Structures are given as C-alpha cells and as structure tokens.
C-alpha cells in the first residue's frame, strides 16, 4: 500500500508504527485513560502525522477502555463522561436472569404498588405530612444517583430490595481511579457488553426501574484535595437524569451506594403532600434528610443510639440541568481549570464563571447567599450540593423510627477494608498494615460485635432489638442475616490470626503485595463500600455530644440553643438537665430534636453551708440552690458532677465533647466539624475572653488568693461556661474540678460564696498547671467565641446613643437596623458580624461555631434572634 510513496514518507510511517507499538505495550495495562490521551497528543504533535484520533486511541488504550469510543461522550473541563445503555434498552440473556428467593413476609411488604387511600393517609400522618386533596392521587417519579466502586453485591442487593420497583431511574457513576486518584480497574466495563456484573446490577431494583452505569475519566492531576474527585464525578448523575427524562415535578435522591431511605419513607415521598415538593420552590432549603440507622459490618451489629444523616432528596425543579435557570441562575463555584489543572483564585473563578465543584462563599456555600442576587430565588443544586450543602431538615417518624439505613463496611474480605481506608477520601497510609479494630471506632465496634464482647453500657443492638418500627427488607430473611454475620465473623477471625502471628512486622514488600492483591481482586464481587470513612484523628459529629444545664427556662431558650445547633446539621448527641416541672411545650420540642433530658430536682435541704462572702460577711444559704442528687454542692458546682455522670451514661459519645451554658449561647456552625477544619481537636480546650480582660479581675483574683494564696495575675481570662475536648480529656477535667470543689467546700477561707467562683477555680487549675493536656484557644480563633466583654461595651455605647436620642433602648430590638435590613443589626465599625447574614464571625471572617454570653448585647440583637428562630436559623451551615 506504500507503492509510489516518497521514501521519506515510508520511513516516517515505519517510525510512527514502531513508536505506536511501543506505546501500546507500555500503556496497555495502565488504568488512567486521561494519561494515555495526553500521551497521544504528545505523540501526534511530535511526529506531526495525520492519523484519526480514534484510531490512535484504539491502538494505545488499555483493553478495559477501548469500548468507550462507542458510548455517548460529554466533555467537561475536568474530564469526560461516557454514557452507556440503561437496563430497559438491553436484553438480559435467559441464563443470566435473576431469580429472587424472597420469603412470604418480604413478598407481602414488596407487593405495595396498589394505592390504598387509608393506608397512605396513615403513612403520611406518621411523618407529619398531609395527604393530598385528591380522590385519585398519583405517585411521584423518583430518580436515584450514587457513585459506585467496590461496593459489595450484597449491599447493592439490600438497597435494591428496599426500593424494588419504586425508582424510575438509578444512575451509578464509575471512575477508573479512587477518590484520591489511586488507579483501579473498571468494574462494570469489560470486553463483553454488557458484562454479567452489569446484567446482575440491572435486575436488582426491579423491572420498572431503569438502571445504568456510566463512566468518568478525570483530566486532573493528583493533588492534596481528596474529595474534589467525588464532587466532579457526581456531575455525571444529573446528566444521566436529564438523559432519562427527569422533569421538574420528579424527586431526586443522592446517596452513597450503601445508603437508602426506608421503603415506607420512599412511598411517603411519592404520594404525601410534602411541603418541599410543592411547585414553585425558592430552592433555598429544599432538602429532606434521612435519619439513618447504622449497621456496622453486619446486620446484627447496629450502632445503638446513632443516626446518620444521608441520603438526601429534593424536588426536580431545584436540580441542576433540570430546573429553570432563568428563575434560578447558576451559582459561582470554586473549581476552575488553570494552567496547573488546579482550582484557580476566587477572582479567576468569577471571571471564568466556573460551574464546577462546590459553591463559593456568598453563592450558597454553607447557606451563605450574600453575593447571590435572584429576587427571592436561589441556585439550582448539583448532585454534590444535594449531598453536602446546608438547606434542609432531617426527617424521622413520630415514634422515632429511622427513615434510612446505612450498610457500613459490608465487605467479604479484610483486604477490601484495608484498601478502602488506604485509597479513598480521608485515607491513611498505614491502613494496609493496621488491624481492623485499630483503624476506626466503627470497625472496633463491629469487631466486638462479631466476637460477642458486649459491655454493660453496650453501644451495640442486634437486628431484632434495634430501635424503630422497620427493618431492612433484605435482612428480614433470617438465613441471609445469619450468613452475613458468619462472613463478618470469619473476617475478624482471620484478621486476629494474622496479627497474632505477626503483630508488628509489616514490611514494604508485604504492603505492596497487599495492595496488588486488592487490585487484582477488583474483578470479584466481594468489594466493599467506598464513602463515609473518617480518619481516626478527626472528630465525628455523630459520635460527639453537647451538654448543658438548662433548668427553669422557657421554650424560647431551647429554640435558640437547640434549634440553632440542629440547624447547623449537627447530627450528634445533645444532653440537657432540665427542671422537673418543665412545660409540655418544652418536653415536646426537645423530643422532636432528639435531645436527651435529665430532670434536676432541688434538694429539700442544701447541705452546702456557706460561711463568708466576698466582703467577709456571713452568707445566707437560703439563696443558694443545691440539687437533690448532690446536696453538698451548690448548683453552679454540681453541674460539673452531672456532666461527668451524663457522659458516663453515653457510651456512644466517643468523640468531641462540649460543656456549655445554655441560656446565653447559640450556634452558627457544627462546632466539631469546625474544630476539625481548624485542626483544634485537643484533649482539653479552654477559651480565652477578649485580651482587654485579664485575671486581675476580682472574679478570679479575690477567690483564688483567699483560698490558694495564688496570684493568677495578668493572664488571659478563660471562660468556664464553654469547654471543649475529647471524651478522655473532658473526664480528666471533670475529675480535677470535682477534686478542687471538695477542697474549697471544706475550708472556711475558700468558701467565698458568690456566683461565678467555678470560673475562679477553672482559671486557677489551668494556670497552676493542674489540668492534664489542656490548651488555651486565643479569643475569636476557635470553635467557641466568648463575646461577653465586647458585647457589654457595645451595649453601653448604644445606651449612651439612645439616651442622646431620647430612646429607651430596652424597648427596641433593632436599634442599629437601617432600611429594614434586620441582618445588619450591628454597624460595621464594630467588625463583629457578617452584614449579609448577621452571623458573628471569628477574626478570619468565618462564622463562629458557638457564640457564648450573647445576652450581654441586651436588646440589640433581639430582633435578629427572633428572626433567625422564626426562620429556623437559615444562615447556619448544614454539613
């Protein structure tokens, strides 16, 4: 075929063929298609030959990916999506047809297609939804989206069974790298089309559901951002929904592949009058969030008392690529491609109108829309937004039954678990050589469950004894449940044997062999879930606790404290001490927000008897209150003993702990995720008040000098009303406080019975170096912001201004507000708030997670707090 060609051209062609042959051998086993596409461009430019690009790609592509050319391709700045067929467009060979072996109980539950009006009305009422005013109500269409990687077939079966024949579309997006860009083999993309694995997946959700797996190849280089890949990969989900005909009145669900709403809640979403699903949504807070029962490694190992907060669902009219962009203009986002293939500066992002990655601050990030202008409307939500952004409410049944399930770490091999924690987000370099029980608290719980090592204060529930009305339908089959637990027990047994033989001898060769073995086994079906893994060093909010004494307050105090905390998306424990005669409105509110309450009774006789006051005068103890449980301690001291007891009674409170005043505090961000973000996860953190205030103040100086003859001096004042730390660190702190209380109450020179002497002791213990592992956090730099001194000075200034204008300041709640902009309740000269939201900020301009001593503002923030409470704290982050 080269006859008549110039000799130079023949030579060039031979050289080209040789280069391409070598390239094919080099890259045939490589798993990152983006890399060989770049290599192709280099070769083509260097050799300067005219060869069709598709031909080159076919020659140098790995065997797993040459079929991508036959799929619909969507090119984006960060990579390419390839969209394959869905299950309704593919014939399943007869020998690959799935036959379900359901029990009669399972079949009865799943046979619920017919609409029974009375049953559906009762279902809606159980979630506080109304029933539609229609004699012939129709079910909404539901579209599910998730990323898929090594999730076990068993987990996919469990999720598919729960939603059998409910979803219109199930969209899975697969990538050939992990979230931290570690290469991996394609799982569902093979030489055959479609593969047997894909045929099986197509059938798990029922014949009425369109199931698809589409493919993503990133063009990004490996960076330090381990979650950006997930964010960008999820963009394929909304593209698939659009391909499958999603409408604005459809329902969108985003979850991880091992998460699902309960079938009962899915049916409720389809037919009930859900306020978030009514037409003409503003799209400000459109999400409904699951209250999810967590199963750790086995259906018999349920984490007692813990609720996860995914999946998430919103109405189609608020979904990116589906909703009306005229009504809901796009938000600016933080990822933009520059020369280094990395996220560009904010200015460059704005100039390029980036549409990828997370929302920018001011365009919806953390609920902040201060820079977004759309006349009462808000941006459409990408799949990543639906998963992670604030703007919704967690739903639970009236009887506290869960609305979702999380099948966490349901693997069939220990290697898969190690690989997950080695290669995915929040990865650990030591994961391949660390025993399961040391890798994460969740896995430790699962290991104890497998071995039957239950504690008196156990944090494990069995399948039959779990809280709530419903159970996952797939595991209602007792034999399936037994086999899953046996599989997990075998994993634990083998892991113990491995580390008993060679506990600390992991060599580089062993580590490499372990990784290679996992990569080779990716062809198998026993691969585990991908997402929701937390580093051991990071506090998990769902395992954290906020505790406070809140006795004798009205409903408004709890709405401010609990309401603001839950509005941040904080899913963890809240434990409060309340008065025995708390009103029914208070009790109902606290129950609704999943608050654990302990009744505090007043002692008939207070056996703590004061002797001298701050002026040396005898003290009348009738004005002191002592609790019945600790009559030897005045209540301001006894609260620390209560905190110790409550923490002991909460074995699931394993991570961060906050001890806080209640009446004069509120939250603006999840304090524990904020601590992680700020790298402030110390065993014990004490928070400094403003530098203008030091411990020569009488509140510290007089009591400590009188009792301990110790001069605390000009050190920074540390607030005893907001303390934070780890479970162990807080226990150490409470022990030190109790020991010091016992010293003070038995000595006349220490019995200086005035309000606030717990803070005197608090500061003395720190500066006398009697607190273990304690650190002080500078003012306005941590998750807790003690605003009292500055707030009091601001109020004094406002009082003088009001007097000059002939106004009684206490009679107005918006003294500084202008033009009805209630968010701007303080002038910018004080440099204390974000004027677009009214949130109080740290020195870095970010909202303070908790603000304490807010009562010192007097009436200045009264209208702002009322508005925030009325609107359910709309500017608080929901992460």
C-alpha positions, 0 to 999 in steps of 0.5 A: 500500500506504500507503492509510489510513496516518497521514501521519506514518507515510508520511513516516517510511517515505519517510525510512527508504527514502531513508536505506536507499538511501543506505546501500546505495550507500555500503556496497555495495562495502565488504568488512567485513560486521561494519561494515555490521551495526553500521551497521544497528543504528545505523540501526534504533535511530535511526529506531526502525522495525520492519523484519526484520533480514534484510531490512535486511541484504539491502538494505545488504550488499555483493553478495559477502555477501548469500548468507550469510543462507542458510548455517548461522550460529554466533555467537561473541563475536568474530564469526560463522561461516557454514557452507556445503555440503561437496563430497559434498552438491553436484553438480559440473556435467559441464563443470566436472569435473576431469580429472587428467593424472597420469603412470604413476609418480604413478598407481602411488604414488596407487593405495595404498588396498589394505592390504598387511600387509608393506608397512605393517609396513615403513612403520611400522618406518621411523618407529619405530612398531609395527604393530598386533596385528591380522590385519585392521587398519583405517585411521584417519579423518583430518580436515584444517583450514587457513585459506585466502586467496590461496593459489595453485591450484597449491599447493592442487593439490600438497597435494591430490595428496599426500593424494588420497583419504586425508582424510575431511574438509578444512575451509578457513576464509575471512575477508573481511579479512587477518590484520591486518584489511586488507579483501579480497574473498571468494574462494570466495563469489560470486553463483553457488553454488557458484562454479567456484573452489569446484567446482575446490577440491572435486575436488582431494583426491579423491572420498572426501574431503569438502571445504568452505569456510566463512566468518568475519566478525570483530566486532573492531576493528583493533588492534596484535595481528596474529595474534589474527585467525588464532587466532579464525578457526581456531575455525571448523575444529573446528566444521566437524569436529564438523559432519562427524562427527569422533569421538574415535578420528579424527586431526586435522591443522592446517596452513597451506594450503601445508603437508602431511605426506608421503603415506607419513607420512599412511598411517603415521598411519592404520594404525601403532600410534602411541603418541599415538593410543592411547585414553585420552590425558592430552592433555598432549603429544599432538602429532606434528610434521612435519619439513618440507622447504622449497621456496622459490618453486619446486620446484627451489629447496629450502632445503638443510639446513632443516626446518620444523616444521608441520603438526601432528596429534593424536588426536580425543579431545584436540580441542576440541568433540570430546573429553570435557570432563568428563575434560578441562575447558576451559582459561582463555584470554586473549581476552575481549570488553570494552567496547573489543572488546579482550582484557580483564585476566587477572582479567576473563578468569577471571571471564568464563571466556573460551574464546577465543584462546590459553591463559593462563599456568598453563592450558597456555600454553607447557606451563605447567599450574600453575593447571590442576587435572584429576587427571592430565588436561589441556585439550582443544586448539583448532585454534590450540593444535594449531598453536602450543602446546608438547606434542609431538615432531617426527617424521622417518624413520630415514634422515632423510627429511622427513615434510612439505613446505612450498610457500613463496611459490608465487605467479604474480605479484610483486604477490601477494608484495608484498601478502602481506608488506604485509597479513598477520601480521608485515607491513611497510609498505614491502613494496609498494615493496621488491624481492623479494630485499630483503624476506626471506632466503627470497625472496633465496634463491629469487631466486638460485635462479631466476637460477642464482647458486649459491655454493660453500657453496650453501644451495640443492638442486634437486628431484632432489638434495634430501635424503630418500627422497620427493618431492612427488607433484605435482612428480614430473611433470617438465613441471609442475616445469619450468613452475613454475620458468619462472613463478618465473623470469619473476617475478624477471625482471620484478621486476629490470626494474622496479627497474632502471628505477626503483630508488628512486622509489616514490611514494604514488600508485604504492603505492596503485595497487599495492595496488588492483591486488592487490585487484582481482586477488583474483578470479584464481587466481594468489594466493599463500600467506598464513602463515609470513612473518617480518619481516626484523628478527626472528630465525628459529629455523630459520635460527639455530644453537647451538654448543658444545664438548662433548668427553669427556662422557657421554650424560647431558650431551647429554640435558640440553643437547640434549634440553632445547633440542629440547624447547623446539621449537627447530627450528634448527641445533645444532653440537657438537665432540665427542671422537673416541672418543665412545660409540655411545650418544652418536653415536646420540642426537645423530643422532636430534636432528639435531645436527651433530658435529665430532670434536676430536682432541688434538694429539700435541704442544701447541705452546702453551708456557706460561711463568708462572702466576698466582703467577709460577711456571713452568707445566707444559704437560703439563696443558694440552690443545691440539687437533690442528687448532690446536696453538698454542692451548690448548683453552679458546682454540681453541674460539673458532677452531672456532666461527668455522670451524663457522659458516663451514661453515653457510651456512644459519645466517643468523640468531641465533647462540649460543656456549655451554658445554655441560656446565653449561647447559640450556634452558627456552625457544627462546632466539631466539624469546625474544630476539625477544619481548624485542626483544634481537636485537643484533649482539653480546650479552654477559651480565652475572653477578649485580651482587654480582660485579664485575671486581675479581675476580682472574679478570679483574683479575690477567690483564688488568693483567699483560698490558694494564696495564688496570684493568677495575675495578668493572664488571659481570662478563660471562660468556664461556661464553654469547654471543649475536648475529647471524651478522655480529656473532658473526664480528666477535667471533670475529675480535677474540678470535682477534686478542687470543689471538695477542697474549697467546700471544706475550708472556711477561707475558700468558701467565698460564696458568690456566683461565678467562683467555678470560673475562679477555680477553672482559671486557677487549675489551668494556670497552676498547671493542674489540668492534664493536656489542656490548651488555651484557644486565643479569643475569636480563633476557635470553635467557641467565641466568648463575646461577653466583654465586647458585647457589654461595651457595645451595649453601653455605647448604644445606651449612651446613643439612645439616651442622646436620642431620647430612646429607651433602648430596652424597648427596641430590638433593632436599634442599629437596623437601617432600611429594614435590613434586620441582618445588619443589626450591628454597624460595621465599625464594630467588625463583629458580624457578617452584614449579609447574614448577621452571623458573628464571625471569628477574626478570619471572617468565618462564622463562629461555631458557638457564640457564648454570653450573647445576652450581654448585647441586651436588646440589640440583637433581639430582633435578629434572634427572633428572626433567625428562630422564626426562620429556623436559623437559615444562615447556619451551615448544614454539613 
